[in-house]
Amino acid sequence: MAFCAGQADAKLHYDLYYGLPGGTGSKILDAGLFTGDIGSIGDISDVPVMAKYALSDKLEVGARITLGVLNDDNDSFHSLLVGAKHGLSDNSAVTVNVLTPVAGVDDIGLSVGYMMSKEMGGMTVNKHLQAAFLDGYTGGTGVGLDLLVEPAKPLGNNLVGYLDILVSTNMDDITGDPLGINLGPNVDFTLNENTVINAGIVIGIAGDAKADEIGLGVAALIGM
């Protein structure tokens, strides 16, 4: 089973990682731990659990629950995000996601996006541009924008390396306070045909909203 992982920050999308819709009937379960400070794992970590199912070769639906059991600032059941992807071609898709106003989330959020993969210079480059609307994502200010650019290259029979470039901002002030540019190197390690482990870090590069500390993400992806 082929996974396309690597995205270290997926707050607008149910999927923890970049991945185009799978073949009809494919099911994937993810569970992980993500923290914005590698030195405070027990205090500010989120525990996401994601499940997705391909209704057809073009259409995939999914949901992600984020647990705050290791985050002092969040409820034990922090958020529920649901969404879908529709394939436009073998290497592109559109996405839509809804942040539901349940658990620790007071306001609804909506995101729409476009994702595309392209072979360049002997590697795969994945891109995912998303726009965020409504109070759940923007706090009532402007339109949020998130961009992932992700070069990916096999490093051996069981290892794939990724170098995520993560840009987040708001259309009200694109180059101002909301701008954050982070770098997220990470790897997939294939345990068997149905299981992949992804691990990586996030480092702030530029912008007022960049990561202040080194972040960490670890997750298991299981095909069923």
C-alpha positions in Angstrom: 0.0 0.0 0.0 1.4 3.4 -1.0 1.2 6.4 1.4 2.2 9.9 0.6 3.0 11.5 3.9 5.0 14.3 5.2 2.9 17.3 6.1 3.8 18.3 9.6 1.0 20.9 10.0 -2.5 20.1 8.9 -4.8 22.3 10.9 -7.1 23.1 8.0 -7.4 19.6 6.7 -8.7 16.3 8.1 -5.7 14.4 6.8 -2.6 14.6 8.9 -0.4 14.3 5.8 -0.5 15.1 2.1 -2.2 12.4 0.1 -4.4 12.3 -3.0 -7.6 10.2 -3.0 -6.9 6.5 -2.8 -8.5 3.7 -4.8 -12.1 2.7 -4.3 -12.6 1.1 -0.9 -9.3 2.0 0.5 -9.3 2.9 4.3 -6.6 4.5 6.3 -6.3 5.2 10.0 -3.8 7.6 11.5 -2.9 8.3 15.1 -0.1 10.6 16.3 1.3 13.1 18.6 2.2 16.7 17.6 3.7 19.4 19.8 4.9 22.9 19.2 7.7 22.6 21.7 9.8 19.4 21.8 10.8 20.3 25.4 7.2 20.4 26.6 5.6 17.3 25.2 3.6 16.5 28.2 2.1 20.0 28.5 1.2 21.3 25.0 0.9 18.3 22.7 -2.1 17.4 20.6 -3.1 13.8 19.9 -4.9 13.5 16.6 -6.8 10.4 15.4 -7.9 10.4 11.7 -9.9 8.0 9.6 -10.6 8.3 5.8 -12.4 6.2 3.2 -12.3 6.3 -0.6 -15.9 6.1 -1.9 -14.5 5.9 -5.4 -11.2 6.4 -7.2 -12.0 10.2 -7.2 -13.8 10.8 -4.0 -12.5 10.4 -0.4 -14.1 11.4 2.9 -12.5 11.7 6.3 -12.7 12.9 9.8 -10.1 13.9 12.5 -10.6 14.1 16.2 -8.0 16.0 18.1 -7.5 15.1 21.8 -6.0 17.5 24.3 -5.1 14.9 26.9 -1.5 16.1 26.8 -2.3 19.8 26.3 -3.0 21.9 29.4 -4.7 24.6 27.3 -7.3 22.2 25.6 -10.2 20.0 26.5 -9.6 16.2 26.5 -11.8 16.1 23.4 -10.7 19.3 21.7 -12.0 19.3 18.1 -13.7 17.5 15.3 -12.9 18.2 11.7 -14.7 16.5 8.7 -14.0 16.8 5.0 -13.6 15.4 1.6 -11.2 15.3 -1.4 -12.3 15.1 -5.1 -9.7 14.0 -7.6 -9.5 16.2 -10.7 -6.8 14.0 -12.4 -4.2 11.4 -11.3 -2.1 14.1 -9.7 -4.5 16.8 -8.5 -7.6 17.2 -6.3 -9.8 19.8 -4.6 -10.4 19.7 -0.8 -13.1 21.0 1.5 -13.1 20.7 5.3 -15.4 21.9 8.1 -14.2 22.5 11.6 -17.3 21.7 13.7 -18.4 23.8 16.7 -18.3 21.0 19.2 -16.1 20.0 22.2 -13.5 22.8 22.7 -14.4 24.7 19.5 -17.0 27.4 19.8 -17.3 28.5 16.1 -17.5 26.8 12.8 -14.6 27.0 10.3 -14.5 26.2 6.6 -11.5 25.6 4.4 -11.2 24.9 0.7 -8.1 23.9 -1.2 -6.3 22.6 -4.3 -3.6 20.0 -4.2 -1.2 18.8 -6.9 1.8 16.6 -7.3 4.5 16.9 -10.0 7.7 15.1 -10.9 10.6 17.5 -10.9 14.3 16.9 -11.0 14.1 13.3 -10.0 11.8 13.9 -7.1 8.1 14.4 -6.4 6.9 17.9 -5.4 3.6 18.1 -3.6 1.7 21.3 -3.2 -1.5 22.1 -1.2 -2.9 25.6 -1.1 -5.8 26.2 1.3 -8.1 29.2 2.1 -9.8 29.4 5.5 -13.1 31.1 6.2 -15.4 31.8 9.2 -14.7 32.5 12.8 -13.5 29.0 13.7 -10.4 29.5 11.6 -10.0 33.3 11.2 -11.5 34.7 14.4 -13.7 36.9 12.2 -10.7 38.6 10.5 -10.0 38.3 6.8 -9.3 35.0 5.0 -6.6 32.7 6.1 -4.1 31.2 3.6 -2.0 28.1 4.1 0.5 26.8 1.6 2.4 23.5 1.7 5.3 22.9 -0.7 6.8 19.4 -0.2 9.7 17.9 -2.1 9.7 14.1 -1.5 12.5 11.6 -2.4 13.0 7.9 -1.7 16.0 7.3 0.5 16.0 3.5 0.3 13.6 0.6 0.1 11.7 1.5 3.3 12.4 5.2 3.7 11.1 8.4 2.1 12.3 11.8 3.0 10.3 15.1 2.9 11.2 18.7 3.3 8.0 20.6 4.0 7.9 24.3 3.5 4.9 25.6 5.4 3.6 29.2 4.8 0.6 30.6 6.8 -0.9 34.1 6.6 -4.1 36.1 6.3 -5.2 38.1 3.3 -5.9 41.2 5.5 -2.2 41.5 6.2 -0.3 39.0 4.1 3.3 40.1 5.0 2.5 41.4 8.5 1.8 39.8 11.9 -0.1 36.7 10.6 2.8 35.5 8.4 4.7 32.5 9.5 7.1 30.4 7.5 8.2 27.1 8.9 10.4 24.2 7.7 9.4 20.6 8.4 11.9 17.9 7.5 10.4 14.5 8.1 10.6 10.9 7.0 8.3 7.9 6.3 9.5 4.5 7.5 7.6 1.5 6.0 7.1 -1.3 8.5 5.1 -3.5 6.2 2.7 -3.2 3.2 0.0 -1.7 5.5 1.9 0.4 8.1 4.0 3.5 7.9 5.6 5.5 10.7 6.2 9.2 10.0 8.4 11.4 12.2 9.6 14.9 11.8 10.3 18.3 13.3 9.1 21.8 12.6 11.5 24.8 12.7 10.5 28.5 12.5 12.2 30.3 9.6 10.6 33.7 9.1 7.6 35.9 10.0 6.1 37.1 13.2 3.9 34.0 13.4 6.7 31.4 12.8 7.2 28.6 15.3 9.0 29.9 18.3 10.3 26.6 19.4 11.3 23.3 17.7 8.1 21.2 17.2 7.8 17.5 16.9 5.4 15.2 15.1 5.1 11.4 15.2 2.3 9.3 13.7 1.4 5.8 12.6 -0.5 5.4 9.3 -2.3 2.1 8.9 -4.1 0.8 5.8 -7.1 -1.5 6.2 
